[in-house]
Structures are given as structure tokens and as C-alpha cells.
Amino acid sequence: MQKIICFVLFISLIMVVSACSENNITLKFNQIPDVSTMDDTVKILLVNGTNGEQTTIKDKEKIIKFYKIFNELKLTRVKNQEAIKGTEYFVTLEGESEKVYLALLGKTLKLNQDYYEINTLSYKSKLESLIKANSNKSN
């Protein structure tokens, strides 16, 4: 009987440790479940959260550049989102048959109901350069 109780406690401990460590996994952008299936992205819509300005990217090279910018980031899933407010950009990744919606909130990326902490803010200047380059040429 004592062996059974020890075994149950051991299994419970493993489950608790696994659940705790799961939330601290660091991912790349293309490893996030809904994003990883978007190999066929044909259009990216970016909406500036402060002024509502919209940018549509359809050029394949610029779509690849967008993914390159975000695949350089390391993302860590966070549970507590109480302090997160405001949106800098709303992003729609549109594929042949599906859409994925993201929100960029400073050092936080929101996908559906999941929040990920972004390891750096360096993506912002690169994203703004991509938007500016897209605005200068018709797409």
C-alpha cells in the first residue's frame, strides 16, 4: 500500500513540474501552433493601433521579410496579462484557406487568448522599416 501511495505522489509531482515548466517554454514565432501552419501566407494586413493606419503586404519577398523579422525573436508564453494594455499593431496573416490574428503590445504578442513575452523590442524598428518600404511602392 505504501508503494502505491509513493508511486501516486511521484506521478503527481512529475505532472506538477511538467505543468509549471510548460508555461516557460521559449519558442520562435514560426513554432507557435497557429502560425506554424501559415506556410501559404499570401497577404499580411497591419493596422497601427495608435492611428488606425492600414498597410497591406502582398509581395512575397516582403512577406518573407516579415517572417524573418519575427522568427529572430524568442517568445515565452506568459500567464498573467493584467498589466498589458494598448495595442501597437493588429496583424492579420492571411493564407489560401485560413487567417491568423495577432496583436503586438510592446514586448508582448497576443495570439487568440495566448500571450507571449517578446525578448527584445528590436523588431519594432524593422517592422516600421518594412511598413515604410511597403508604403513607398505600390503593392
MODELLER restraints for C-alpha pairs under 7 A, 6 or more apart:
rsr = mdl.restraints
at = mdl.atoms
rsr.add(forms.Gaussian(group=physical.xy_distance, feature=features.Distance(at['CA:23:A'], at['CA:77:A']), mean=5.64, stdev=0.5))
rsr.add(forms.Gaussian(group=physical.xy_distance, feature=features.Distance(at['CA:23:A'], at['CA:78:A']), mean=6.59, stdev=0.5))
rsr.add(forms.Gaussian(group=physical.xy_distance, feature=features.Distance(at['CA:24:A'], at['CA:76:A']), mean=5.92, stdev=0.5))
rsr.add(forms.Gaussian(group=physical.xy_distance, feature=features.Distance(at['CA:24:A'], at['CA:77:A']), mean=6.10, stdev=0.5))
rsr.add(forms.Gaussian(group=physical.xy_distance, feature=features.Distance(at['CA:25:A'], at['CA:76:A']), mean=5.84, stdev=0.5))
rsr.add(forms.Gaussian(group=physical.xy_distance, feature=features.Distance(at['CA:25:A'], at['CA:77:A']), mean=6.76, stdev=0.5))
rsr.add(forms.Gaussian(group=physical.xy_distance, feature=features.Distance(at['CA:26:A'], at['CA:74:A']), mean=6.11, stdev=0.5))
rsr.add(forms.Gaussian(group=physical.xy_distance, feature=features.Distance(at['CA:26:A'], at['CA:75:A']), mean=5.33, stdev=0.5))
rsr.add(forms.Gaussian(group=physical.xy_distance, feature=features.Distance(at['CA:26:A'], at['CA:76:A']), mean=4.53, stdev=0.5))
rsr.add(forms.Gaussian(group=physical.xy_distance, feature=features.Distance(at['CA:27:A'], at['CA:74:A']), mean=5.68, stdev=0.5))
rsr.add(forms.Gaussian(group=physical.xy_distance, feature=features.Distance(at['CA:27:A'], at['CA:75:A']), mean=5.07, stdev=0.5))
rsr.add(forms.Gaussian(group=physical.xy_distance, feature=features.Distance(at['CA:27:A'], at['CA:76:A']), mean=6.33, stdev=0.5))
rsr.add(forms.Gaussian(group=physical.xy_distance, feature=features.Distance(at['CA:28:A'], at['CA:71:A']), mean=5.61, stdev=0.5))
rsr.add(forms.Gaussian(group=physical.xy_distance, feature=features.Distance(at['CA:28:A'], at['CA:73:A']), mean=6.12, stdev=0.5))
rsr.add(forms.Gaussian(group=physical.xy_distance, feature=features.Distance(at['CA:28:A'], at['CA:74:A']), mean=5.17, stdev=0.5))
rsr.add(forms.Gaussian(group=physical.xy_distance, feature=features.Distance(at['CA:28:A'], at['CA:75:A']), mean=6.01, stdev=0.5))
rsr.add(forms.Gaussian(group=physical.xy_distance, feature=features.Distance(at['CA:29:A'], at['CA:70:A']), mean=5.86, stdev=0.5))
rsr.add(forms.Gaussian(group=physical.xy_distance, feature=features.Distance(at['CA:29:A'], at['CA:71:A']), mean=4.98, stdev=0.5))
rsr.add(forms.Gaussian(group=physical.xy_distance, feature=features.Distance(at['CA:29:A'], at['CA:73:A']), mean=6.75, stdev=0.5))
rsr.add(forms.Gaussian(group=physical.xy_distance, feature=features.Distance(at['CA:29:A'], at['CA:75:A']), mean=6.94, stdev=0.5))
rsr.add(forms.Gaussian(group=physical.xy_distance, feature=features.Distance(at['CA:30:A'], at['CA:36:A']), mean=4.85, stdev=0.5))
rsr.add(forms.Gaussian(group=physical.xy_distance, feature=features.Distance(at['CA:30:A'], at['CA:71:A']), mean=6.20, stdev=0.5))
rsr.add(forms.Gaussian(group=physical.xy_distance, feature=features.Distance(at['CA:34:A'], at['CA:100:A']), mean=6.78, stdev=0.5))
rsr.add(forms.Gaussian(group=physical.xy_distance, feature=features.Distance(at['CA:38:A'], at['CA:95:A']), mean=6.27, stdev=0.5))
rsr.add(forms.Gaussian(group=physical.xy_distance, feature=features.Distance(at['CA:40:A'], at['CA:95:A']), mean=5.14, stdev=0.5))
rsr.add(forms.Gaussian(group=physical.xy_distance, feature=features.Distance(at['CA:40:A'], at['CA:96:A']), mean=6.22, stdev=0.5))
rsr.add(forms.Gaussian(group=physical.xy_distance, feature=features.Distance(at['CA:41:A'], at['CA:93:A']), mean=6.39, stdev=0.5))
rsr.add(forms.Gaussian(group=physical.xy_distance, feature=features.Distance(at['CA:41:A'], at['CA:94:A']), mean=5.46, stdev=0.5))
rsr.add(forms.Gaussian(group=physical.xy_distance, feature=features.Distance(at['CA:41:A'], at['CA:95:A']), mean=4.11, stdev=0.5))
rsr.add(forms.Gaussian(group=physical.xy_distance, feature=features.Distance(at['CA:41:A'], at['CA:96:A']), mean=6.90, stdev=0.5))
rsr.add(forms.Gaussian(group=physical.xy_distance, feature=features.Distance(at['CA:42:A'], at['CA:58:A']), mean=6.02, stdev=0.5))
rsr.add(forms.Gaussian(group=physical.xy_distance, feature=features.Distance(at['CA:42:A'], at['CA:94:A']), mean=5.99, stdev=0.5))
rsr.add(forms.Gaussian(group=physical.xy_distance, feature=features.Distance(at['CA:42:A'], at['CA:95:A']), mean=5.33, stdev=0.5))
rsr.add(forms.Gaussian(group=physical.xy_distance, feature=features.Distance(at['CA:42:A'], at['CA:96:A']), mean=6.78, stdev=0.5))
rsr.add(forms.Gaussian(group=physical.xy_distance, feature=features.Distance(at['CA:43:A'], at['CA:56:A']), mean=6.92, stdev=0.5))
rsr.add(forms.Gaussian(group=physical.xy_distance, feature=features.Distance(at['CA:43:A'], at['CA:57:A']), mean=5.58, stdev=0.5))
rsr.add(forms.Gaussian(group=physical.xy_distance, feature=features.Distance(at['CA:43:A'], at['CA:58:A']), mean=4.66, stdev=0.5))
rsr.add(forms.Gaussian(group=physical.xy_distance, feature=features.Distance(at['CA:43:A'], at['CA:93:A']), mean=6.29, stdev=0.5))
rsr.add(forms.Gaussian(group=physical.xy_distance, feature=features.Distance(at['CA:43:A'], at['CA:94:A']), mean=5.13, stdev=0.5))
rsr.add(forms.Gaussian(group=physical.xy_distance, feature=features.Distance(at['CA:43:A'], at['CA:95:A']), mean=6.90, stdev=0.5))
rsr.add(forms.Gaussian(group=physical.xy_distance, feature=features.Distance(at['CA:44:A'], at['CA:56:A']), mean=5.72, stdev=0.5))
rsr.add(forms.Gaussian(group=physical.xy_distance, feature=features.Distance(at['CA:44:A'], at['CA:57:A']), mean=5.01, stdev=0.5))
rsr.add(forms.Gaussian(group=physical.xy_distance, feature=features.Distance(at['CA:44:A'], at['CA:58:A']), mean=6.63, stdev=0.5))
rsr.add(forms.Gaussian(group=physical.xy_distance, feature=features.Distance(at['CA:44:A'], at['CA:91:A']), mean=6.97, stdev=0.5))
rsr.add(forms.Gaussian(group=physical.xy_distance, feature=features.Distance(at['CA:44:A'], at['CA:92:A']), mean=5.60, stdev=0.5))
rsr.add(forms.Gaussian(group=physical.xy_distance, feature=features.Distance(at['CA:44:A'], at['CA:93:A']), mean=4.81, stdev=0.5))
rsr.add(forms.Gaussian(group=physical.xy_distance, feature=features.Distance(at['CA:44:A'], at['CA:94:A']), mean=6.03, stdev=0.5))
rsr.add(forms.Gaussian(group=physical.xy_distance, feature=features.Distance(at['CA:45:A'], at['CA:55:A']), mean=5.80, stdev=0.5))
rsr.add(forms.Gaussian(group=physical.xy_distance, feature=features.Distance(at['CA:45:A'], at['CA:56:A']), mean=4.54, stdev=0.5))
rsr.add(forms.Gaussian(group=physical.xy_distance, feature=features.Distance(at['CA:45:A'], at['CA:57:A']), mean=6.37, stdev=0.5))
rsr.add(forms.Gaussian(group=physical.xy_distance, feature=features.Distance(at['CA:45:A'], at['CA:91:A']), mean=5.65, stdev=0.5))
rsr.add(forms.Gaussian(group=physical.xy_distance, feature=features.Distance(at['CA:45:A'], at['CA:92:A']), mean=5.02, stdev=0.5))
rsr.add(forms.Gaussian(group=physical.xy_distance, feature=features.Distance(at['CA:45:A'], at['CA:93:A']), mean=6.74, stdev=0.5))
rsr.add(forms.Gaussian(group=physical.xy_distance, feature=features.Distance(at['CA:46:A'], at['CA:54:A']), mean=5.67, stdev=0.5))
rsr.add(forms.Gaussian(group=physical.xy_distance, feature=features.Distance(at['CA:46:A'], at['CA:55:A']), mean=5.11, stdev=0.5))
rsr.add(forms.Gaussian(group=physical.xy_distance, feature=features.Distance(at['CA:46:A'], at['CA:56:A']), mean=6.35, stdev=0.5))
rsr.add(forms.Gaussian(group=physical.xy_distance, feature=features.Distance(at['CA:46:A'], at['CA:89:A']), mean=6.36, stdev=0.5))
rsr.add(forms.Gaussian(group=physical.xy_distance, feature=features.Distance(at['CA:46:A'], at['CA:90:A']), mean=5.71, stdev=0.5))
rsr.add(forms.Gaussian(group=physical.xy_distance, feature=features.Distance(at['CA:46:A'], at['CA:91:A']), mean=4.67, stdev=0.5))
rsr.add(forms.Gaussian(group=physical.xy_distance, feature=features.Distance(at['CA:46:A'], at['CA:92:A']), mean=6.60, stdev=0.5))
rsr.add(forms.Gaussian(group=physical.xy_distance, feature=features.Distance(at['CA:47:A'], at['CA:53:A']), mean=5.66, stdev=0.5))
rsr.add(forms.Gaussian(group=physical.xy_distance, feature=features.Distance(at['CA:47:A'], at['CA:54:A']), mean=4.49, stdev=0.5))
rsr.add(forms.Gaussian(group=physical.xy_distance, feature=features.Distance(at['CA:47:A'], at['CA:55:A']), mean=6.44, stdev=0.5))
rsr.add(forms.Gaussian(group=physical.xy_distance, feature=features.Distance(at['CA:47:A'], at['CA:89:A']), mean=5.42, stdev=0.5))
rsr.add(forms.Gaussian(group=physical.xy_distance, feature=features.Distance(at['CA:47:A'], at['CA:90:A']), mean=5.05, stdev=0.5))
rsr.add(forms.Gaussian(group=physical.xy_distance, feature=features.Distance(at['CA:47:A'], at['CA:91:A']), mean=6.51, stdev=0.5))
rsr.add(forms.Gaussian(group=physical.xy_distance, feature=features.Distance(at['CA:48:A'], at['CA:54:A']), mean=6.42, stdev=0.5))
rsr.add(forms.Gaussian(group=physical.xy_distance, feature=features.Distance(at['CA:48:A'], at['CA:88:A']), mean=5.91, stdev=0.5))
rsr.add(forms.Gaussian(group=physical.xy_distance, feature=features.Distance(at['CA:48:A'], at['CA:89:A']), mean=4.66, stdev=0.5))
rsr.add(forms.Gaussian(group=physical.xy_distance, feature=features.Distance(at['CA:48:A'], at['CA:90:A']), mean=6.63, stdev=0.5))
rsr.add(forms.Gaussian(group=physical.xy_distance, feature=features.Distance(at['CA:49:A'], at['CA:87:A']), mean=5.18, stdev=0.5))
rsr.add(forms.Gaussian(group=physical.xy_distance, feature=features.Distance(at['CA:49:A'], at['CA:88:A']), mean=4.54, stdev=0.5))
rsr.add(forms.Gaussian(group=physical.xy_distance, feature=features.Distance(at['CA:49:A'], at['CA:89:A']), mean=4.94, stdev=0.5))
rsr.add(forms.Gaussian(group=physical.xy_distance, feature=features.Distance(at['CA:49:A'], at['CA:90:A']), mean=6.59, stdev=0.5))
rsr.add(forms.Gaussian(group=physical.xy_distance, feature=features.Distance(at['CA:50:A'], at['CA:88:A']), mean=6.29, stdev=0.5))
rsr.add(forms.Gaussian(group=physical.xy_distance, feature=features.Distance(at['CA:55:A'], at['CA:131:A']), mean=6.74, stdev=0.5))
rsr.add(forms.Gaussian(group=physical.xy_distance, feature=features.Distance(at['CA:57:A'], at['CA:63:A']), mean=6.69, stdev=0.5))
rsr.add(forms.Gaussian(group=physical.xy_distance, feature=features.Distance(at['CA:57:A'], at['CA:134:A']), mean=6.93, stdev=0.5))
rsr.add(forms.Gaussian(group=physical.xy_distance, feature=features.Distance(at['CA:57:A'], at['CA:139:A']), mean=6.76, stdev=0.5))
rsr.add(forms.Gaussian(group=physical.xy_distance, feature=features.Distance(at['CA:58:A'], at['CA:139:A']), mean=6.27, stdev=0.5))
rsr.add(forms.Gaussian(group=physical.xy_distance, feature=features.Distance(at['CA:59:A'], at['CA:139:A']), mean=6.45, stdev=0.5))
rsr.add(forms.Gaussian(group=physical.xy_distance, feature=features.Distance(at['CA:69:A'], at['CA:123:A']), mean=6.24, stdev=0.5))
rsr.add(forms.Gaussian(group=physical.xy_distance, feature=features.Distance(at['CA:69:A'], at['CA:126:A']), mean=6.90, stdev=0.5))
rsr.add(forms.Gaussian(group=physical.xy_distance, feature=features.Distance(at['CA:70:A'], at['CA:123:A']), mean=6.93, stdev=0.5))
rsr.add(forms.Gaussian(group=physical.xy_distance, feature=features.Distance(at['CA:73:A'], at['CA:118:A']), mean=6.60, stdev=0.5))
rsr.add(forms.Gaussian(group=physical.xy_distance, feature=features.Distance(at['CA:73:A'], at['CA:119:A']), mean=6.48, stdev=0.5))
rsr.add(forms.Gaussian(group=physical.xy_distance, feature=features.Distance(at['CA:74:A'], at['CA:118:A']), mean=6.08, stdev=0.5))
rsr.add(forms.Gaussian(group=physical.xy_distance, feature=features.Distance(at['CA:74:A'], at['CA:119:A']), mean=5.55, stdev=0.5))
rsr.add(forms.Gaussian(group=physical.xy_distance, feature=features.Distance(at['CA:75:A'], at['CA:116:A']), mean=5.50, stdev=0.5))
rsr.add(forms.Gaussian(group=physical.xy_distance, feature=features.Distance(at['CA:75:A'], at['CA:117:A']), mean=5.41, stdev=0.5))
rsr.add(forms.Gaussian(group=physical.xy_distance, feature=features.Distance(at['CA:75:A'], at['CA:118:A']), mean=4.89, stdev=0.5))
rsr.add(forms.Gaussian(group=physical.xy_distance, feature=features.Distance(at['CA:75:A'], at['CA:119:A']), mean=6.34, stdev=0.5))
rsr.add(forms.Gaussian(group=physical.xy_distance, feature=features.Distance(at['CA:76:A'], at['CA:116:A']), mean=5.10, stdev=0.5))
rsr.add(forms.Gaussian(group=physical.xy_distance, feature=features.Distance(at['CA:76:A'], at['CA:117:A']), mean=5.08, stdev=0.5))
rsr.add(forms.Gaussian(group=physical.xy_distance, feature=features.Distance(at['CA:76:A'], at['CA:118:A']), mean=6.82, stdev=0.5))
rsr.add(forms.Gaussian(group=physical.xy_distance, feature=features.Distance(at['CA:77:A'], at['CA:115:A']), mean=5.80, stdev=0.5))
rsr.add(forms.Gaussian(group=physical.xy_distance, feature=features.Distance(at['CA:77:A'], at['CA:116:A']), mean=4.19, stdev=0.5))
rsr.add(forms.Gaussian(group=physical.xy_distance, feature=features.Distance(at['CA:77:A'], at['CA:117:A']), mean=6.19, stdev=0.5))
rsr.add(forms.Gaussian(group=physical.xy_distance, feature=features.Distance(at['CA:78:A'], at['CA:115:A']), mean=5.63, stdev=0.5))
rsr.add(forms.Gaussian(group=physical.xy_distance, feature=features.Distance(at['CA:78:A'], at['CA:116:A']), mean=5.54, stdev=0.5))
rsr.add(forms.Gaussian(group=physical.xy_distance, feature=features.Distance(at['CA:78:A'], at['CA:117:A']), mean=6.43, stdev=0.5))
rsr.add(forms.Gaussian(group=physical.xy_distance, feature=features.Distance(at['CA:86:A'], at['CA:105:A']), mean=6.22, stdev=0.5))
rsr.add(forms.Gaussian(group=physical.xy_distance, feature=features.Distance(at['CA:87:A'], at['CA:103:A']), mean=6.45, stdev=0.5))
rsr.add(forms.Gaussian(group=physical.xy_distance, feature=features.Distance(at['CA:87:A'], at['CA:104:A']), mean=5.89, stdev=0.5))
rsr.add(forms.Gaussian(group=physical.xy_distance, feature=features.Distance(at['CA:87:A'], at['CA:105:A']), mean=4.68, stdev=0.5))
rsr.add(forms.Gaussian(group=physical.xy_distance, feature=features.Distance(at['CA:88:A'], at['CA:104:A']), mean=5.61, stdev=0.5))
rsr.add(forms.Gaussian(group=physical.xy_distance, feature=features.Distance(at['CA:88:A'], at['CA:105:A']), mean=5.45, stdev=0.5))
rsr.add(forms.Gaussian(group=physical.xy_distance, feature=features.Distance(at['CA:88:A'], at['CA:106:A']), mean=6.70, stdev=0.5))
rsr.add(forms.Gaussian(group=physical.xy_distance, feature=features.Distance(at['CA:89:A'], at['CA:103:A']), mean=5.81, stdev=0.5))
rsr.add(forms.Gaussian(group=physical.xy_distance, feature=features.Distance(at['CA:89:A'], at['CA:104:A']), mean=5.12, stdev=0.5))
rsr.add(forms.Gaussian(group=physical.xy_distance, feature=features.Distance(at['CA:90:A'], at['CA:102:A']), mean=5.88, stdev=0.5))
rsr.add(forms.Gaussian(group=physical.xy_distance, feature=features.Distance(at['CA:90:A'], at['CA:103:A']), mean=4.53, stdev=0.5))
rsr.add(forms.Gaussian(group=physical.xy_distance, feature=features.Distance(at['CA:90:A'], at['CA:104:A']), mean=6.37, stdev=0.5))
rsr.add(forms.Gaussian(group=physical.xy_distance, feature=features.Distance(at['CA:91:A'], at['CA:101:A']), mean=5.80, stdev=0.5))
rsr.add(forms.Gaussian(group=physical.xy_distance, feature=features.Distance(at['CA:91:A'], at['CA:102:A']), mean=4.95, stdev=0.5))
rsr.add(forms.Gaussian(group=physical.xy_distance, feature=features.Distance(at['CA:91:A'], at['CA:103:A']), mean=6.01, stdev=0.5))
rsr.add(forms.Gaussian(group=physical.xy_distance, feature=features.Distance(at['CA:92:A'], at['CA:99:A']), mean=6.61, stdev=0.5))
rsr.add(forms.Gaussian(group=physical.xy_distance, feature=features.Distance(at['CA:92:A'], at['CA:100:A']), mean=5.69, stdev=0.5))
rsr.add(forms.Gaussian(group=physical.xy_distance, feature=features.Distance(at['CA:92:A'], at['CA:101:A']), mean=4.68, stdev=0.5))
rsr.add(forms.Gaussian(group=physical.xy_distance, feature=features.Distance(at['CA:92:A'], at['CA:102:A']), mean=6.34, stdev=0.5))
rsr.add(forms.Gaussian(group=physical.xy_distance, feature=features.Distance(at['CA:93:A'], at['CA:99:A']), mean=5.55, stdev=0.5))
rsr.add(forms.Gaussian(group=physical.xy_distance, feature=features.Distance(at['CA:93:A'], at['CA:100:A']), mean=5.10, stdev=0.5))
rsr.add(forms.Gaussian(group=physical.xy_distance, feature=features.Distance(at['CA:93:A'], at['CA:101:A']), mean=6.48, stdev=0.5))
rsr.add(forms.Gaussian(group=physical.xy_distance, feature=features.Distance(at['CA:94:A'], at['CA:100:A']), mean=6.58, stdev=0.5))
rsr.add(forms.Gaussian(group=physical.xy_distance, feature=features.Distance(at['CA:101:A'], at['CA:111:A']), mean=6.40, stdev=0.5))
rsr.add(forms.Gaussian(group=physical.xy_distance, feature=features.Distance(at['CA:102:A'], at['CA:109:A']), mean=6.92, stdev=0.5))
rsr.add(forms.Gaussian(group=physical.xy_distance, feature=features.Distance(at['CA:102:A'], at['CA:110:A']), mean=5.57, stdev=0.5))
rsr.add(forms.Gaussian(group=physical.xy_distance, feature=features.Distance(at['CA:102:A'], at['CA:111:A']), mean=4.87, stdev=0.5))
rsr.add(forms.Gaussian(group=physical.xy_distance, feature=features.Distance(at['CA:103:A'], at['CA:109:A']), mean=5.77, stdev=0.5))
rsr.add(forms.Gaussian(group=physical.xy_distance, feature=features.Distance(at['CA:103:A'], at['CA:110:A']), mean=4.99, stdev=0.5))
rsr.add(forms.Gaussian(group=physical.xy_distance, feature=features.Distance(at['CA:103:A'], at['CA:111:A']), mean=6.74, stdev=0.5))
rsr.add(forms.Gaussian(group=physical.xy_distance, feature=features.Distance(at['CA:104:A'], at['CA:110:A']), mean=6.42, stdev=0.5))
rsr.add(forms.Gaussian(group=physical.xy_distance, feature=features.Distance(at['CA:107:A'], at['CA:117:A']), mean=5.78, stdev=0.5))
rsr.add(forms.Gaussian(group=physical.xy_distance, feature=features.Distance(at['CA:107:A'], at['CA:118:A']), mean=4.87, stdev=0.5))
rsr.add(forms.Gaussian(group=physical.xy_distance, feature=features.Distance(at['CA:107:A'], at['CA:120:A']), mean=6.80, stdev=0.5))
rsr.add(forms.Gaussian(group=physical.xy_distance, feature=features.Distance(at['CA:107:A'], at['CA:121:A']), mean=6.21, stdev=0.5))
rsr.add(forms.Gaussian(group=physical.xy_distance, feature=features.Distance(at['CA:108:A'], at['CA:115:A']), mean=6.63, stdev=0.5))
rsr.add(forms.Gaussian(group=physical.xy_distance, feature=features.Distance(at['CA:108:A'], at['CA:116:A']), mean=5.54, stdev=0.5))
rsr.add(forms.Gaussian(group=physical.xy_distance, feature=features.Distance(at['CA:108:A'], at['CA:117:A']), mean=4.58, stdev=0.5))
rsr.add(forms.Gaussian(group=physical.xy_distance, feature=features.Distance(at['CA:108:A'], at['CA:118:A']), mean=5.49, stdev=0.5))
rsr.add(forms.Gaussian(group=physical.xy_distance, feature=features.Distance(at['CA:109:A'], at['CA:115:A']), mean=5.76, stdev=0.5))
rsr.add(forms.Gaussian(group=physical.xy_distance, feature=features.Distance(at['CA:109:A'], at['CA:116:A']), mean=5.12, stdev=0.5))
rsr.add(forms.Gaussian(group=physical.xy_distance, feature=features.Distance(at['CA:109:A'], at['CA:117:A']), mean=6.44, stdev=0.5))
rsr.add(forms.Gaussian(group=physical.xy_distance, feature=features.Distance(at['CA:109:A'], at['CA:118:A']), mean=6.84, stdev=0.5))
rsr.add(forms.Gaussian(group=physical.xy_distance, feature=features.Distance(at['CA:110:A'], at['CA:116:A']), mean=6.35, stdev=0.5))
